[in-house]
């Protein structure tokens, strides 16, 4: 194994979708083909819009293949004393 760490880019979207669907199947059990196809479309749109701006996907790679992910979702909220910038 040759594990390296980095962040995902738009070229990794298909792998992020694959891993997300595997996670959903593991967490929720069986999913129908219709659900899977709907999620694939939504996930592609979501990752295309958010990745690298509001979503940072940290990845572990074995060679070129992504084997693990961790997500940082940046959300903006109204400012408060604990979060003056709202981020």
C-alpha positions in Angstrom: 0.0 0.0 0.0 1.1 3.5 -0.8 -1.3 5.8 1.0 -1.2 9.5 0.3 -3.5 12.3 1.6 -4.9 15.3 -0.2 -8.1 17.0 -1.2 -10.4 16.0 -4.0 -11.0 18.0 -7.1 -13.6 17.9 -9.9 -11.8 15.0 -11.6 -12.6 12.9 -8.4 -16.3 13.5 -8.5 -17.2 10.0 -9.9 -15.1 8.4 -7.1 -16.7 10.6 -4.4 -20.1 9.5 -5.7 -19.1 5.8 -5.7 -17.9 6.1 -2.1 -21.0 8.0 -1.0 -23.3 5.4 -2.5 -21.3 2.6 -0.7 -21.6 4.5 2.6 -25.4 5.0 2.1 -25.9 1.3 1.3 -23.9 0.4 4.4 -25.8 2.9 6.6 -29.3 2.5 5.3 -29.3 -1.1 4.0 -30.5 -1.9 0.5 -31.4 0.9 -1.9 -33.5 0.5 -5.0 -32.0 1.1 -8.4 -34.3 4.2 -8.8 -33.0 5.7 -5.5 -29.5 5.0 -6.6 -29.9 6.7 -9.9 -31.6 9.7 -8.3 -28.8 10.0 -5.8 -26.1 9.7 -8.4 -27.7 12.7 -10.3 -28.1 14.8 -7.2 -24.6 14.0 -6.0 -23.0 14.9 -9.3 -24.8 18.2 -9.2 -23.9 18.8 -5.5 -20.2 18.0 -5.9 -19.9 20.0 -9.1 -21.3 23.1 -7.4 -19.9 22.8 -3.9 -16.5 21.0 -4.1 -13.6 23.3 -3.4 -15.8 26.2 -2.2 -18.3 25.2 0.4 -17.2 21.6 0.6 -13.6 20.4 1.1 -13.2 16.7 0.6 -10.1 15.3 2.3 -9.1 12.0 0.7 -6.8 9.1 1.3 -5.5 7.4 -1.9 -3.9 4.1 -2.4 -2.0 4.9 -5.6 -4.6 6.7 -7.7 -7.7 5.1 -6.1 -9.5 7.0 -3.3 -10.0 4.7 -0.4 -11.4 7.0 2.2 -12.9 10.5 2.5 -13.7 13.0 5.2 -15.8 16.1 4.5 -15.6 19.6 5.8 -18.8 21.5 5.0 -18.5 25.3 5.3 -21.8 26.9 6.1 -22.6 30.6 6.5 -24.9 31.6 9.3 -25.9 34.9 10.9 -23.0 36.2 13.0 -23.0 35.8 16.7 -20.5 36.4 19.5 -18.9 33.0 19.0 -18.7 33.3 15.2 -18.3 36.9 14.1 -17.7 36.1 10.5 -20.7 33.8 10.2 -18.6 31.0 8.9 
